[in-house]
Amino acid sequence: MQRRVSVPGAVLLEHRFEVPLDHAQPDGERIEVFAREMRAPRAVDEERPYLLVLNGGPGSPNTRPTGADGWLGLALEEFHVMLLDQRGTGLSTPADARTIPRRGDARAQADYLAHFRADAIVHDAEALRVRLGVERWSALGQSYGGFVATTYLSQAPEGLREVFITGGLPPVGVAVDDLYRSLVERHEKRLELYFERYPEDRERWERVEQRWLRTVSREAGMSTGLERMHYVVEHGPGTFMFEEEARREASLATTPLYALLHEAIYAEGEATRWAAHRVVEERGGLAALLPGEMIFPWMFEDDPGLQPLAAAAELLAEKDDWPALYDPDRLRANEVPVFAAVYLEDPYVDAAFSQ
């Protein structure tokens, strides 16, 4: 019997299903994928269209709903809402700092991790859609979820009724180095604003000896990110409060896919070769102090949660045969209605590339 749980304003149903690790080898190793479905209480037994929610990341679990709040409440007025835990995250078969090393040596780990990009996530979503007997469903992609939604439009548009993208219309056909030059420039403008607002923080961050603790600057691009960074470092480097809060914010032990695949989400037939690190080394500047959302090779040396994965990360950075994620011809011929919100000052996704 399918488990049902009631929360304020919604009923939650759980879906667990198996898919091939490599969809090109359907008879090979299989993994489990989890999805949590939300239904309005008055419509719990009704037939309704589905809205598939593709969350940001990569490597983060989907929303854990506590009720029909905000946009979820609005969505439940029309849809059954499907919150997919992208493979390797949440209650799907985990890919984390404990399970990945069990795959074997670095080559075995890298080969395994190559199956956790947007193309595989799309195949997983299609497997769930078919399992549910849904002819077409709507999709909402936030941030990285918008990248996945665009891959969906490239690979399986026949499963989509309409697509909504918020802050995640991906660059298509842009070289990875060009992407990171733009990202570094926009991140440094954000940091300039931060130090204008909190000038005393620059000296504080310069005194932080453990580089990986500075990766709390991943929050810099969020609407409240500058304040969050300030409140972490205002205690002062070396204090107990700073050490505890910074470690909690900086560690990627539970979400290593974010670090391992962060540059690979842009890779199509080319090696990224630590693009962010190379661009920052060439440029210098504030990003060398506070790296923001970018991933550098030294993070796999400094972050205890990433250290066991350093060799695999190096292999992924040198991988030059990544398959294409987007089909420009198919996208140009697309007939699925797509609605996209592009944030002009988005520090994570360049609006010019999106447009």
Beta strands, then each sheet from edge to edge (+ up, - down):
strand 1: 4-7
strand 2: 10-20
strand 3: 30-39
strand 4: 50-54
strand 5: 80-85
strand 6: 137-142
strand 7: 160-166
strand 8: 338-341
sheet 1: 1+ 2- 3+ 5- 4- 6- 7- 8-
end
